[in-house]
Amino acid sequence: MIKYVLQRVVLMLMTLLIITCICFVLIRMLPPAILPAGDPHTPAIEARREAMGYNKPYMVQFGIFLKNVFTKWDWGVSDKLYFGQDVAKIFAEKLPATMLVNLYSIIFSIPVGIALGIWAALKKNKMTDHVISTVTMLVISVPSFVYAFLIQYFLSYKLDIFPFLMEGGGNYFKWSTFVSMIPAVLSLSFGTIAGFTRTTRAELTEVLTSEFMLLARTKGLTKAQATVRHALKNCMVVVLPSIFGSFVGILGGSLIIERVFAVPGVGQLYLNSINGQDYPMFILLTVFYTSISLFAAIVVDISYGFIDPRIRMGSRK
């Protein structure tokens, strides 16, 4: 298992390095952002560009970039959005909003999705199962930003229950700020709930028809006892890794949802860096999102081995 984990980590780092290199070179091939004349930060940014080797070959520039990141955690300064400010500092200020919105979404979605999946599996081929399965497929097919607009229209405009946009200010633990997060949380939750419902229903339905479940019933266990003691335990072999991956992936956030509800997080910052041609900010956020995706995939793979010992045994062959 240790060997397998090390192999996965090394492959992840190699993939991250290659993607970072490609993005860095493509960005440096573009003309640099024009600095405003007369701004007090302009001479410092020009000197910084010279120190980072803007007039040198691309791979030399990439080496200087990696050296600054690993030795000084220096990702550069903003060219456009936050002119002259450290992009790493701006990123750290925006990250909590994204974390909280997505964390609340996952905490709400997991129990609801698993409960609906269990209910549908226990009512297989009945009206309840057909309704839940049909609604699940419809919900998965609709993009999350559609739910965002519907929530804004009905809950914010018609019923006036929640504000249209998320409250900023930096204090994300106020009650008013939490209430303003709910529309964004609900928008992100629909797809996640549907995904967990479908996965749980499919896995539990298969387990309930297995031979060991019939054996458990013949030994005198009731349907509820057999389901809780045996069926759910085996079903979680597939469901739990997706939960772990979801928890790790919460930092990724949702770009469009953050834009719709004006969430002051890294998702909206990413879109603004693209539209504003803020290249240092764009590189940092690209590395961040790539790292989150790769790390989530590793957590899912490793969790299979810890949940099911048979997978660990198979990895030693």
MITORZA-755303 format. One record per atom (N, C-alpha, C, O): x, y, z. Coordinates in steps of 0.05 Angstrom, whole numbers, padded with zeros to 5 digits, always signed. Each point is the difference from the previous one (the first is absolute). Example, Ala and Ser with C-alpha at 12.3 -4.5 7.8 and 13.67 -1.06 7.14 Angstrom:
# residues 2
+00264-00114+00156
-00018+00024+00000
+00018+00024+00000
+00021+00000+00013
-00028+00021-00027
+00016+00024+00001
-00015+00022+00014
+00010+00022+00004
END
This chain:
# residues 317
+00017-00024+00000
-00017+00024+00000
+00017+00025+00000
-00006+00019-00014
+00028-00019+00030
+00018+00023+00001
+00013+00005-00028
+00002+00022-00009
+00006-00044-00004
+00012+00002-00026
-00020+00012-00020
+00007+00017-00017
-00032-00026+00018
-00021+00009-00018
-00005+00030+00005
-00003+00015-00019
+00002-00006+00044
-00005+00028+00006
+00023+00017-00010
-00005+00021-00012
+00030-00030+00016
+00023+00015-00009
+00000+00003-00031
+00006+00021-00011
-00013-00043-00002
-00002+00001-00030
-00021+00021-00009
+00005+00015-00018
-00028-00016+00031
-00021+00019-00007
+00008+00029+00005
-00006+00018-00016
+00020-00013+00039
+00009+00027+00006
+00020+00010-00020
-00001+00023-00009
+00020-00041+00002
+00021+00008-00020
-00013+00007-00027
+00007+00019-00012
-00026-00036+00003
-00014+00005-00025
-00016+00026+00002
-00001+00015-00020
-00011-00009+00043
-00015+00025+00003
+00018+00024-00003
-00006+00019-00013
+00030-00020+00026
+00018+00022-00001
+00011+00004-00028
+00003+00023-00009
+00002-00045-00005
+00010+00003-00028
-00021+00012-00017
+00005+00017-00017
-00030-00026+00020
-00022+00011-00016
-00004+00030+00006
-00004+00016-00018
+00005-00009+00044
-00003+00028+00007
+00023+00017-00011
-00005+00022-00010
+00029-00032+00010
+00023+00015-00011
-00003+00004-00030
+00005+00022-00010
-00014-00043-00004
-00003+00003-00029
-00022+00020-00007
+00003+00017-00018
-00026-00019+00032
-00022+00019-00006
+00008+00028+00007
-00006+00019-00015
+00021-00015+00037
+00009+00026+00008
+00019+00012-00021
-00002+00023-00007
+00020-00040-00003
+00019+00008-00020
-00014+00009-00026
+00007+00020-00012
-00026-00036+00004
-00015+00007-00025
-00015+00026+00003
+00002+00018-00017
-00016-00015+00039
-00015+00026+00005
+00019+00023+00002
-00005+00022-00011
+00028-00025+00024
+00019+00021+00004
+00011+00009-00027
+00001+00024-00006
+00007-00043-00011
+00012+00007-00026
-00021+00013-00018
+00006+00020-00013
-00030-00030+00013
-00021+00012-00017
-00006+00028+00009
-00005+00018-00017
+00005-00013+00043
-00005+00027+00010
+00022+00019-00007
-00004+00022-00008
+00029-00032+00011
+00023+00018-00006
+00003+00005-00030
+00013+00020-00008
-00025-00037-00009
+00000+00005-00029
-00018+00024-00007
+00003+00011-00022
-00022-00005+00039
-00018+00023-00005
+00015+00026+00007
+00019+00000+00016
-00027+00022-00029
+00013+00025+00007
-00006+00008+00029
-00023-00003+00008
+00042+00012+00007
-00005+00008+00028
-00020+00022+00002
-00003+00017-00018
-00010-00016+00041
-00020+00021+00005
+00013+00027+00000
+00022+00004+00011
-00035+00015-00024
+00011+00027-00001
-00004+00014+00027
-00022+00001+00011
+00043+00009+00000
+00000+00013+00026
-00009+00029-00002
+00009+00013-00019
-00025-00003+00037
-00009+00028-00002
+00023+00019+00005
+00015-00003+00020
-00012+00023-00037
+00021+00020+00004
-00007+00018+00024
-00023+00008+00004
+00044-00002+00011
-00004+00018+00022
-00008-00013+00026
+00000+00013+00021
-00007-00039-00021
-00007-00013+00024
+00025-00006+00017
+00021-00008-00012
-00021+00012+00038
+00024-00004+00016
+00010-00029+00000
+00023-00005+00006
-00041-00014-00011
+00008-00028+00000
+00012-00009-00027
+00013-00021-00001
-00015+00037-00020
+00009-00008-00026
+00030-00005-00001
+00008-00021-00010
+00009+00039+00020
+00029-00007+00000
+00008-00025+00015
+00017-00015-00009
-00031+00010+00031
+00007-00025+00016
-00008-00025-00016
+00014-00019+00001
-00038+00020-00014
-00008-00023-00016
+00018-00004-00024
+00006-00023-00006
+00003+00044-00007
+00018-00003-00022
+00027-00012+00009
+00011-00018-00013
-00001+00027+00036
+00024-00012+00011
-00004-00029+00007
+00018-00017-00003
-00041+00011+00013
-00006-00028+00008
-00001-00018-00025
+00009-00022+00001
-00021+00032-00022
-00001-00015-00025
+00028-00005-00010
+00006-00022-00010
+00012+00041+00012
+00027-00003-00009
+00014-00021+00017
+00016-00017-00010
-00021+00017+00037
+00012-00020+00017
-00011-00028-00005
+00015-00020+00004
-00039+00018-00013
-00012-00026-00006
+00006-00010-00028
-00009-00021-00008
+00026+00036-00006
+00011-00010-00026
-00020+00002-00023
+00000-00018-00017
-00016+00039+00015
-00019+00003-00022
+00014+00002-00027
-00012-00006-00020
+00038+00013+00020
+00015+00002-00025
+00017-00025-00005
+00017+00000-00018
-00021-00021+00033
+00015-00025-00002
-00017-00022-00012
-00024+00003-00002
+00036-00026-00005
-00016-00023-00011
-00021-00009+00020
+00003+00004+00024
-00024-00016-00035
-00023-00007+00017
+00007-00019+00022
-00010+00003+00022
+00026-00023-00028
+00007-00020+00021
+00017+00012+00022
-00002-00008+00023
+00018+00028-00030
+00015+00015+00020
-00019+00015+00018
+00003+00001+00024
-00023+00012-00036
-00020+00014+00015
-00015-00019+00019
-00006+00007+00023
+00000-00031-00034
-00015-00019+00016
+00017-00009+00024
-00011-00004+00022
+00037+00000-00026
+00018-00007+00022
+00001+00022+00021
-00001-00006+00024
+00002+00031-00032
-00001+00022+00019
-00026+00001+00015
-00001+00005+00024
-00021-00010-00038
-00026-00001+00013
-00002-00022+00021
-00009+00005+00022
+00018-00029-00029
-00001-00022+00020
+00018+00006+00024
-00007-00006+00023
+00030+00018-00028
+00019+00006+00022
-00013+00020+00019
+00002-00003+00024
-00016+00024-00035
-00013+00019+00017
-00023-00012+00016
-00004+00007+00023
-00010-00025-00035
-00023-00013+00013
+00009-00018+00023
-00011+00001+00022
+00031-00018-00027
+00009-00019+00020
+00017+00012+00022
+00000-00009+00022
+00015+00030-00028
+00018+00012+00020
-00013+00023+00015
+00005+00004+00024
-00023+00012-00037
-00011+00023+00012
-00031+00001-00001
-00012+00020+00010
+00000-00041-00021
-00029+00000-00004
-00009+00026-00014
-00020+00012+00007
+00035-00005-00027
-00004+00025-00015
-00013-00007-00027
+00014-00011-00018
-00039+00017+00014
-00014-00006-00024
-00002+00024-00019
-00013-00001-00021
+00025+00023+00029
-00001+00024-00016
-00020+00020+00011
-00012-00004+00021
+00010+00026-00035
-00019+00022+00008
-00020+00004-00023
+00005-00006-00023
-00028+00016+00031
-00022+00003-00019
+00006+00023-00019
+00009+00021+00007
-00015-00027-00033
+00005+00020-00021
-00024+00018-00005
+00003+00023-00009
-00027-00033+00015
-00025+00014-00008
-00019+00003+00023
-00007+00022+00009
-00003-00045+00002
-00022+00001+00019
+00007+00014+00026
-00015+00018+00009
+00038-00025+00002
+00009+00012+00026
+00028+00010-00005
+00020-00011+00010
-00018+00032-00025
+00026+00009-00012
+00021+00003+00022
-00003+00016+00019
+00025-00031-00022
+00023+00002+00017
-00002-00016+00026
+00019+00000+00016
-00041-00014-00012
-00004-00016+00025
+00008-00029-00004
-00001-00010-00023
+00009-00003+00044
+00009-00028-00001
-00024-00018-00006
-00020+00001+00015
+00022-00017-00036
-00023-00017-00008
-00005-00022+00021
-00023-00007+00003
+00043-00003+00010
-00004-00020+00020
-00016+00011+00024
-00017-00015+00011
+00022+00040-00004
-00015+00012+00022
-00029+00004-00008
-00018-00005+00017
+00013+00014-00041
-00028+00003-00009
-00014-00027-00001
-00023-00001+00008
+00037-00019-00017
-00012-00027-00002
-00008-00010+00028
-00021-00011+00004
+00039+00016+00016
-00006-00009+00027
-00024+00014+00012
-00015-00011+00016
+00010+00036-00024
-00022+00015+00010
-00027-00009-00013
-00021+00002+00013
+00023-00012-00037
-00025-00009-00014
-00007-00029+00006
-00023-00008-00004
+00042-00008+00013
-00005-00028+00003
-00021-00007+00021
-00016-00019-00006
+00014+00032+00029
-00020-00008+00020
-00029+00000-00010
-00016-00018+00007
+00009+00037-00024
-00028+00002-00010
-00006-00025-00017
-00022-00011+00003
+00040+00003-00020
-00004-00023-00017
-00002-00026+00017
-00017-00017-00004
+00035+00015+00024
+00000-00023+00017
-00027-00003+00015
-00011-00022+00001
+00001+00043+00011
-00024-00001+00016
-00025-00007-00017
-00016-00017+00007
+00013+00030-00030
-00023-00005-00017
-00001-00029-00009
-00021-00013+00001
+00044+00003-00009
+00001-00028-00010
-00001-00020+00023
-00011-00022-00003
+00022+00029+00026
-00002-00018+00023
-00028-00003+00010
-00009-00022+00005
-00006+00044-00003
-00028-00001+00007
-00016-00016-00020
-00018-00015+00007
+00025+00018-00032
-00014-00016-00021
+00004-00029+00003
-00019-00016-00002
+00044+00007+00007
+00006-00028+00003
-00013-00012+00025
-00012-00021+00000
+00013+00036+00023
-00011-00009+00025
-00031-00004-00003
-00011-00018+00011
-00001+00035-00026
-00029-00002-00005
-00007-00022-00020
-00020-00014+00004
+00037+00011-00024
-00007-00018-00022
+00004-00030+00007
-00016-00017-00008
+00037+00011+00023
+00007-00028+00005
-00023-00016+00014
-00009-00020-00010
+00000+00029+00033
-00021-00016+00014
-00026-00001-00016
-00013-00020+00000
+00006+00042-00013
-00025+00001-00016
+00002-00019-00023
-00018-00016-00006
+00041+00017-00009
+00003-00018-00023
+00001-00029+00007
-00013-00017-00013
+00028+00010+00034
+00001-00028+00009
-00027-00010+00010
-00008-00023-00006
-00006+00039+00021
-00026-00008+00010
-00020-00005-00023
-00015-00020+00001
+00015+00038-00021
-00018-00005-00023
+00008-00025-00015
-00018-00014-00010
+00044+00009+00007
+00009-00024-00014
-00008-00025+00015
-00008-00020-00013
+00010+00020+00039
-00008-00024+00016
-00030-00004-00002
-00010-00022-00003
-00005+00044+00004
-00030-00002-00002
-00008-00011-00027
-00018-00017-00002
+00031+00026-00020
-00006-00010-00026
+00007-00029-00003
-00015-00016-00013
+00038+00007+00024
+00008-00027-00002
-00019-00019+00015
-00006-00022-00010
-00003+00030+00033
-00018-00016+00016
-00028-00002-00013
-00014-00019+00004
+00007+00039-00021
-00025+00000-00014
+00003-00006-00029
-00014+00011-00017
+00033-00029+00010
+00007-00006-00027
-00025-00008-00017
-00016-00016+00009
+00015+00028-00033
-00021-00006-00019
-00028+00009+00009
-00020-00009-00011
+00019+00025+00032
-00026+00011+00009
-00002+00029-00008
+00019+00011-00011
-00041+00001+00016
-00005+00028-00008
+00021+00019+00012
+00010+00018-00014
-00003-00023+00039
+00020+00017+00013
+00027-00001-00014
+00013+00020-00005
-00005-00044-00002
+00025-00004-00015
-00001+00014-00027
+00020+00013-00008
-00041-00016-00006
-00003+00012-00027
+00001+00031+00002
+00013+00013-00017
-00026-00002+00037
-00001+00029+00003
+00028+00010+00006
+00010+00019-00012
+00003-00031+00032
+00027+00009+00008
+00020-00003-00023
+00016+00018-00004
-00017-00040-00010
+00019-00005-00022
-00005+00020-00022
+00019+00010-00012
-00044-00004+00005
-00006+00019-00021
+00009+00028+00007
+00013+00014-00016
-00020-00006+00040
+00008+00027+00009
+00030+00002+00002
+00012+00021-00007
+00002-00042+00015
+00029+00000+00002
+00012+00005-00028
+00019+00016-00003
-00028-00030-00017
+00011+00003-00027
-00006+00028-00011
+00017+00012-00013
-00040-00001+00019
-00006+00027-00008
+00018+00021+00013
+00010+00018-00013
-00005-00022+00039
+00016+00019+00015
+00029-00001-00010
+00013+00020-00003
-00003-00044-00002
+00028-00003-00010
+00003+00012-00028
+00022+00011-00006
-00043-00011-00010
+00002+00010-00027
+00000+00030-00002
+00008+00011-00020
-00017+00003+00041
-00002+00029+00000
+00025+00012+00012
+00008-00008+00022
+00004+00028-00035
+00024+00013+00011
-00006+00015+00026
-00023+00008+00004
+00043-00005+00013
-00005+00012+00026
-00008+00029-00002
-00014+00011+00017
+00024+00004-00038
-00007+00028-00002
-00030+00004-00006
-00011+00022+00006
-00002-00042-00017
-00029+00002-00005
-00014+00000+00027
-00019+00016+00004
+00027-00033+00015
-00011+00001+00027
+00006+00026+00013
-00017+00010+00016
+00040+00002-00021
+00007+00026+00012
-00020+00021-00009
-00010+00016+00017
+00003-00015-00043
-00019+00020-00009
-00028-00005+00011
-00015+00018+00007
+00007-00044-00006
-00026-00007+00011
-00002+00008+00030
-00020+00011+00009
+00041-00017+00006
+00000+00008+00029
-00001+00030+00003
-00014+00010+00017
+00030+00004-00033
-00001+00029+00001
-00028+00011-00006
-00010+00018+00013
-00003-00030-00033
-00027+00010-00008
-00021-00006+00021
-00015+00017+00008
+00014-00042+00002
-00022-00008+00018
+00006+00008+00029
-00017+00012+00013
+00041-00020-00003
+00006+00005+00028
+00009+00028+00007
-00005+00010+00021
+00018+00003-00041
+00010+00027+00006
-00018+00022-00011
-00004+00020+00014
-00008-00025-00037
-00017+00021-00012
-00029-00003+00008
-00012+00018+00011
+00000-00041-00017
-00029-00004+00006
-00006-00001+00029
-00017+00014+00010
+00032-00032+00005
-00006-00004+00028
+00016+00018+00018
-00007+00004+00024
+00029+00008-00034
+00017+00018+00015
+00009-00012+00026
+00000+00012+00021
+00009-00038-00022
+00010-00014+00024
+00030+00005+00003
+00009+00005+00022
+00006-00006-00044
+00029+00003+00001
+00008+00024-00017
-00014+00007-00019
+00037+00004+00024
+00011+00022-00017
+00009-00012-00027
+00006-00023-00002
-00005+00041-00018
+00009-00009-00026
+00030-00008+00000
+00007-00019-00013
+00009+00034+00027
+00029-00003-00001
+00010-00007+00028
-00012+00007+00020
+00035-00019-00019
+00012-00007+00026
+00012+00025+00012
+00012+00017-00013
-00015-00015+00039
+00011+00022+00015
+00030-00003+00003
+00010-00021+00008
+00005+00042-00013
+00029-00001+00002
+00009+00012+00027
-00014-00002+00020
+00038+00013-00019
+00010+00013+00024
+00021-00016+00014
+00013+00011+00018
-00009-00036-00024
+00021-00015+00012
-00008-00017+00024
+00014-00019+00007
-00035+00027+00007
-00009-00015+00024
-00022-00020-00010
-00023+00007-00002
+00031-00032-00003
-00017-00020-00012
-00016-00016+00021
-00014-00019-00007
+00017+00026+00033
-00014-00015+00020
-00022+00015+00013
-00011-00008+00021
+00003+00031-00033
-00023+00014+00009
-00025-00014-00010
+00000-00012-00021
-00022+00015+00036
-00025-00013-00009
-00010+00011-00026
-00009-00015-00017
+00011+00042+00013
-00009+00011-00025
+00016-00009-00024
-00010-00004-00022
+00036-00001+00027
+00018-00010-00022
-00008-00029-00006
-00001-00008-00023
-00004-00008+00044
-00008-00027-00005
-00026-00002-00016
-00003-00016-00018
-00017+00033+00025
-00025+00000-00014
+00004+00007-00029
-00012-00011-00018
+00030+00030+00013
+00005+00008-00028
+00015-00021-00016
+00000+00000-00024
+00012-00020+00038
+00014-00022-00014
-00020-00021-00009
+00006-00016-00018
-00029+00014+00031
-00018-00023-00005
-00008-00003-00029
+00000-00022-00010
-00007+00044-00005
-00007-00004-00028
+00023-00014-00016
-00005-00017-00016
+00030+00026+00021
+00022-00013-00014
+00004-00029+00008
+00006-00017-00016
-00010+00012+00042
+00003-00027+00010
-00021-00018-00012
+00006-00023-00008
-00031+00032+00007
-00021-00016-00012
+00005-00005-00030
-00005-00022-00010
+00015+00042-00004
+00006-00004-00029
+00021-00021-00004
-00002-00016-00019
+00022+00014+00036
+00021-00020-00002
-00010-00027+00009
+00012-00021-00007
-00032+00020+00024
-00008-00025+00013
-00017-00018-00018
+00001-00024+00003
-00016+00035-00021
-00019-00016-00016
+00015-00022-00015
-00008-00023+00002
+00028+00030-00017
+00015-00020-00015
+00014-00020+00017
+00001-00024-00006
+00010+00033+00029
+00014-00018+00018
-00020-00020+00013
+00007-00024+00002
-00030+00034+00006
-00020-00018+00012
-00008-00021-00021
-00002-00024+00007
-00003+00032-00031
-00008-00019-00021
+00022-00021-00005
-00006-00023-00005
+00031+00032+00005
+00022-00019-00005
+00002-00021+00022
+00003-00023-00006
-00005+00032+00031
+00001-00020+00022
-00024-00018+00000
+00002-00023+00007
-00025+00034-00014
-00025-00016-00001
+00003-00022-00021
-00006-00024+00006
+00016+00031-00029
+00003-00020-00021
+00020-00022+00007
-00005-00023-00004
+00028+00032+00015
+00021-00019+00007
-00009-00019+00022
+00003-00024-00001
-00015+00035+00022
-00010-00016+00023
-00021-00019-00009
+00000-00024+00008
-00019+00033-00024
-00022-00017-00009
+00010-00023-00016
-00008-00023+00003
+00027+00028-00022
+00010-00021-00017
+00016-00021+00015
-00004-00024-00004
+00021+00033+00023
+00017-00018+00015
-00017-00017+00020
+00004-00024+00002
-00022+00038+00011
-00016-00014+00021
-00019-00020-00014
-00005-00022+00011
-00006+00029-00034
-00018-00019-00014
+00015-00025-00008
-00011-00022+00003
+00036+00025-00011
+00016-00024-00008
+00006-00017+00024
-00001-00024-00001
+00008+00038+00024
+00007-00015+00024
-00024-00015+00011
+00002-00023+00009
-00025+00035-00009
-00024-00012+00011
-00008-00026-00015
-00014-00017+00012
+00022+00014-00036
-00006-00024-00016
+00022-00020+00001
-00001-00020-00015
+00022+00024+00031
+00022-00018+00001
-00007-00025+00017
-00020-00001+00015
+00036-00020-00019
-00006-00025+00014
+00005+00002+00030
-00015-00013+00015
+00034+00029-00007
+00005+00001+00029
-00022+00014+00015
-00004-00005+00024
-00012+00022-00038
-00023+00012+00012
-00022-00021+00005
-00014+00001+00020
+00011-00019-00040
-00019-00022+00004
+00008-00018+00023
-00017-00009+00015
+00043+00004-00013
+00010-00016+00022
-00006+00014+00027
-00008-00013+00020
+00012+00039-00019
-00005+00015+00025
-00029-00002+00008
-00007-00002+00023
-00011+00004-00043
-00029-00002+00006
-00007-00028+00010
-00017-00003+00018
+00029-00018-00030
-00006-00027+00008
+00010-00006+00028
-00010-00018+00013
+00030+00033-00003
+00010-00003+00027
-00018+00013+00021
+00005-00002+00024
-00026+00016-00033
-00019+00011+00019
+00001+00030+00002
-00016+00012+00015
+00033+00002-00030
+00001+00029+00001
-00024+00012-00014
-00008-00010-00021
-00003+00031+00032
-00021+00014-00014
+00012+00015-00024
+00024+00003-00002
-00041+00007-00015
+00009+00015-00023
+00016+00025+00008
+00020+00007-00012
-00031+00007+00033
+00014+00024+00010
+00027-00007+00011
+00020+00014-00005
-00018-00036+00021
+00025-00008+00012
+00021-00008-00021
+00023+00008+00001
-00032-00023-00021
+00018-00008-00021
+00009+00023-00017
+00023+00001-00009
-00041+00018+00005
+00008+00024-00016
+00021+00017+00015
+00019+00008-00012
-00024-00003+00038
+00018+00017+00015
+00027-00014+00005
+00021+00012-00003
-00021-00038+00011
+00024-00014+00008
+00017-00008-00024
+00025-00001+00002
-00037-00006-00024
+00015-00012-00022
-00002+00017-00026
+00020+00006-00012
-00044+00001+00003
-00003+00013-00025
+00013+00028-00001
+00015+00006-00018
-00021+00010+00038
+00011+00027+00001
+00031+00000+00002
+00013+00016-00012
-00003-00035+00028
+00029-00002+00003
+00014-00005-00027
+00020+00012-00006
-00031-00031-00009
+00012-00005-00026
-00005+00022-00020
+00016+00005-00018
-00039+00008+00020
-00006+00022-00018
+00019+00023+00004
+00007+00014-00019
+00002-00009+00044
+00017+00022+00006
+00028-00002-00012
+00015+00019-00002
-00008-00043-00008
+00026-00004-00013
+00002+00018-00024
+00022+00010-00007
-00044-00005-00006
-00001+00017-00024
-00008+00029+00007
+00011+00019-00011
-00029-00016+00031
-00010+00026+00006
+00020+00017+00015
+00003+00024-00005
+00011-00036+00025
+00018+00016+00017
+00023+00013-00016
+00006+00023+00005
+00007-00037-00024
+00021+00014-00015
-00010+00025-00015
+00015+00020-00001
-00040-00021-00009
-00010+00024-00013
-00005+00023+00021
+00002+00023-00007
-00008-00031+00032
-00003+00020+00021
+00027+00013+00006
+00002+00024+00002
+00019-00041+00001
+00026+00011+00005
+00009+00018-00023
+00011+00022+00005
-00016-00030-00029
+00008+00017-00023
-00015+00026+00000
+00011+00021-00008
-00036-00022+00016
-00016+00025+00001
+00010+00019+00022
+00002+00024-00005
+00006-00035+00028
+00011+00017+00021
+00026+00013-00009
+00005+00024+00007
+00012-00039-00021
+00025+00012-00009
-00005+00020-00022
+00013+00021-00001
-00033-00026-00016
-00005+00017-00022
-00016+00025+00006
-00005+00016-00018
-00003-00012+00044
-00015+00024+00006
+00015+00025-00005
-00012+00021-00005
+00038-00022+00006
+00016+00025-00004
-00002+00009-00029
+00004+00023-00006
-00011-00042-00012
-00002+00007-00028
-00022+00020-00005
+00002+00018-00017
-00024-00021+00031
-00022+00020-00003
-00014-00003-00026
+00004-00019-00015
-00020+00038+00009
-00015+00002-00025
+00003+00027-00012
-00008+00020+00012
+00020-00018-00035
+00006+00026-00012
-00025+00016-00006
-00002+00023+00007
-00017-00037-00020
-00024+00015-00009
-00017+00008+00024
-00011+00022+00000
+00007-00040+00019
-00016+00006+00023
+00011+00023+00016
-00015+00018+00009
+00041-00017-00006
+00012+00022+00014
-00004+00026-00014
-00003+00021+00012
+00003-00022-00039
-00005+00024-00016
-00029+00009+00003
-00005+00024+00002
-00013-00043-00003
-00029+00008+00001
-00007+00013+00026
-00015+00020+00001
+00025-00031+00022
-00007+00009+00026
+00021+00019+00012
-00002+00007+00023
+00021+00002-00039
+00021+00018+00009
+00014-00009+00024
+00006+00015+00018
+00000-00041-00017
+00015-00011+00023
+00029+00009-00003
+00013-00004-00020
-00003+00018+00040
+00028+00011-00001
+00021-00022+00004
+00016+00001+00018
-00017-00021-00036
+00019-00023+00003
+00019-00002-00023
+00001+00018-00017
+00014-00040+00016
+00020-00004-00020
-00012-00007-00027
+00012+00005-00021
-00037-00015+00020
-00013-00006-00025
-00005+00026-00016
+00007+00001-00024
-00018+00019+00037
-00005+00025-00014
+00027+00014-00006
+00002+00013-00021
+00017-00016+00038
+00027+00011-00005
+00012-00012-00025
+00014+00013-00015
-00018-00039+00012
+00011-00014-00024
-00012+00011-00026
+00015+00006-00019
-00041-00003+00019
-00013+00012-00024
+00009+00028-00005
+00005+00008-00023
-00002+00008+00044
+00009+00027-00003
+00029+00002-00010
+00006+00017-00016
+00010-00036+00025
+00028+00000-00010
+00001-00007-00030
+00018+00010-00014
-00036-00027+00005
-00001-00006-00029
-00009+00024-00016
+00012+00008-00019
-00034+00004+00028
-00011+00023-00014
+00018+00024+00001
+00002+00016-00019
+00012-00012+00042
+00017+00023+00004
+00028-00004-00009
+00017+00018+00002
-00010-00043-00012
+00027-00006-00010
+00021+00005+00022
+00022+00010-00005
-00029-00019+00029
+00019+00002+00022
+00015-00027+00001
-00010-00019+00013
+00032+00017-00026
+00014-00025-00005
+00011-00013+00026
-00003-00024+00003
+00016+00039+00014
+00010-00013+00025
-00022-00012+00017
+00003-00022+00011
-00026+00036-00010
-00022-00010+00015
-00012-00025-00013
-00007-00019+00013
+00006+00019-00040
-00010-00022-00015
+00017-00025+00004
-00011-00022+00004
+00037+00025-00004
+00018-00023+00004
-00004-00013+00027
-00001-00024+00003
+00000+00041+00018
-00003-00010+00027
-00027-00016+00003
+00000-00022+00011
-00021+00033-00022
-00026-00013+00003
-00002-00025-00017
-00014-00019+00007
+00027+00019-00030
+00001-00024-00017
+00014-00023+00015
-00009-00023+00000
+00032+00029+00013
+00014-00020+00015
-00017-00009+00024
+00000-00024+00006
-00015+00042+00006
-00017-00007+00022
-00022-00020-00008
-00003-00021+00012
-00011+00027-00033
-00022-00017-00009
+00011-00027-00010
-00013-00020+00004
+00035+00021-00018
+00012-00026-00009
+00008-00017+00024
-00004-00024-00001
+00016+00036+00021
+00009-00015+00024
-00024-00012+00014
+00001-00023+00009
-00023+00038-00007
-00023-00010+00014
-00012-00024-00015
-00007-00020+00012
+00006+00021-00038
-00011-00022-00016
+00017-00025+00003
-00010-00022+00003
+00037+00025-00005
+00018-00023+00002
-00001-00012+00028
+00000-00024+00003
+00000+00041+00017
+00000-00009+00028
-00026-00015+00006
+00000-00020+00014
-00023+00030-00024
-00026-00013+00004
+00001-00028-00012
-00011-00019+00012
+00022+00017-00036
+00002-00027-00013
+00017-00019+00016
-00007-00024+00002
+00029+00033+00010
+00017-00017+00016
-00015-00009+00025
+00002-00023+00008
-00016+00041+00005
-00014-00007+00025
-00021-00021-00006
-00003-00019+00016
-00011+00021-00038
-00020-00020-00008
+00013-00027-00004
-00010-00020+00010
+00032+00020-00025
+00014-00026-00005
+00010-00013+00025
-00004-00024+00004
+00016+00040+00014
+00012-00011+00024
-00022-00010+00019
+00003-00020+00014
-00025+00035-00013
-00022-00007+00018
-00012-00027-00006
-00009-00014+00018
+00009+00006-00044
-00010-00027-00007
+00016-00021+00015
-00011-00020+00010
+00038+00024-00009
+00017-00020+00013
-00004-00002+00029
+00002-00022+00012
-00008+00045+00002
-00004-00001+00028
-00027-00010+00008
-00004-00012+00021
-00016+00016-00038
-00027-00009+00006
-00003-00030-00005
-00013-00014+00016
+00024+00005-00038
-00003-00029-00008
+00027-00013+00000
+00016+00005-00017
-00010-00022+00037
+00026-00013+00001
+00007-00017-00024
+00023-00004-00006
-00044-00006-00009
+00006-00016-00023
+00014+00016-00022
+00016-00011-00015
-00020+00037+00014
+00014+00017-00019
+00029+00003+00008
+00017-00001-00018
-00012+00003+00044
+00029+00001+00009
+00014-00025-00007
+00023+00000-00009
-00036-00023+00013
+00012-00026-00006
+00006-00002-00029
+00020-00011-00008
-00039+00021-00009
+00004-00002-00029
+00023+00018-00009
+00012-00007-00020
-00006+00029+00034
+00021+00018-00009
+00027-00012+00005
+00020+00010-00011
-00017-00031+00027
+00026-00012+00006
+00008-00020-00021
+00023-00009+00000
-00041+00001-00017
+00007-00021-00019
+00019+00012-00021
+00008-00015-00019
END
